[in-house]
Amino acid sequence: MQSQQTLGKYRILSIDGGGARSIIPAIILFAMEKELGALNEFFNLFSGNSSGALFSAALAFGLPASNLNQFYSFPTTLAKVFQEESNPVTQKFMKADVTAKYSNEGLK
């Protein structure tokens, strides 16, 4: 695979966030890395938002895409975060009255 300098092109990789759904970009990045080699040698610029920004920073510093899934160990981490008894902030939020302040009738 030719390096980015010899190709004479400027390549930008932008990665969307998505919270728990960020496993999808992680899987795609892993497949891209298998095809292209080290992504930080193929792309000139990385950008992203939310978890995509974390992935972008990791890739720019040379972390292999195969390690990105370590950012989220979904079943265990999400269960710990959202267990009512595990976190006083989460407990307060889960018991809060989360209703709309204003009616949406004007939008219909």
C-alpha positions in Angstrom: 0.0 0.0 0.0 1.4 3.4 -0.9 1.8 6.0 1.9 -0.2 9.2 1.9 2.9 11.2 0.8 3.4 9.3 -2.4 -0.2 9.3 -3.4 -0.3 13.1 -3.6 -3.8 13.2 -2.1 -5.2 14.6 1.1 -7.4 12.1 2.9 -9.8 13.1 5.7 -11.5 10.5 7.9 -14.6 11.9 9.8 -16.2 9.6 12.3 -19.6 10.1 13.7 -20.4 9.6 17.4 -23.4 7.8 18.6 -23.0 6.7 22.2 -23.7 3.0 22.5 -24.1 2.7 18.7 -20.5 3.7 18.2 -19.7 0.0 18.0 -20.7 0.3 14.3 -18.0 2.8 13.3 -15.5 0.7 15.4 -16.3 -2.4 13.3 -16.1 -0.5 10.1 -12.7 1.0 11.1 -11.4 -2.4 11.9 -12.4 -3.7 8.4 -10.8 -0.6 6.8 -7.6 -1.2 8.7 -7.5 -4.8 7.6 -7.8 -3.6 4.0 -5.6 -0.5 4.1 -3.1 -1.1 6.9 -2.5 1.4 9.6 -5.1 4.1 9.2 -2.8 6.9 10.6 -0.5 6.2 7.6 -3.3 6.3 5.1 -5.3 9.4 6.3 -3.9 12.9 6.7 -6.6 14.2 9.0 -9.0 12.7 11.5 -12.1 14.3 12.8 -15.1 13.3 14.7 -17.8 14.2 17.3 -18.6 12.5 20.6 -17.2 8.9 20.6 -16.1 9.6 17.0 -13.7 12.2 18.3 -12.2 9.7 20.8 -11.8 7.2 17.9 -10.2 9.9 15.8 -7.7 10.9 18.4 -6.8 7.2 19.1 -6.3 6.5 15.4 -4.3 9.7 14.8 -1.9 8.6 17.6 -1.5 5.2 16.1 -3.8 3.0 18.2 -4.9 0.1 16.0 -8.6 0.1 15.1 -8.8 -3.4 16.6 -8.4 -1.8 20.0 -11.3 0.7 19.6 -13.9 -1.7 21.0 -12.1 -1.4 24.3 -13.6 2.0 24.7 -16.9 0.4 25.3 -17.4 -3.0 26.9 -21.1 -2.7 26.3 -22.9 -5.3 28.4 -20.9 -4.7 31.6 -20.3 -0.9 31.4 -23.9 0.0 30.4 -25.3 -2.2 33.1 -23.1 -0.6 35.7 -24.0 2.9 34.5 -27.7 2.5 34.4 -28.3 0.3 37.4 -30.4 2.3 39.7 -28.6 1.4 42.9 -25.1 1.8 41.4 -25.0 5.6 41.0 -26.7 8.2 43.1 -26.9 10.6 40.1 -28.4 7.9 37.9 -30.8 7.0 40.7 -32.0 10.6 41.0 -32.4 10.9 37.2 -34.3 7.6 36.8 -36.8 8.7 39.5 -37.2 12.2 38.0 -40.4 13.3 36.3 -39.1 13.6 32.7 -42.0 15.2 30.9 -42.2 18.0 28.3 -42.4 21.5 29.7 -44.4 22.8 26.8 -47.0 21.2 24.5 -46.1 20.0 21.0 -49.5 20.8 19.6 -48.2 23.8 17.5 -45.8 21.4 15.8 -48.4 19.0 14.6 
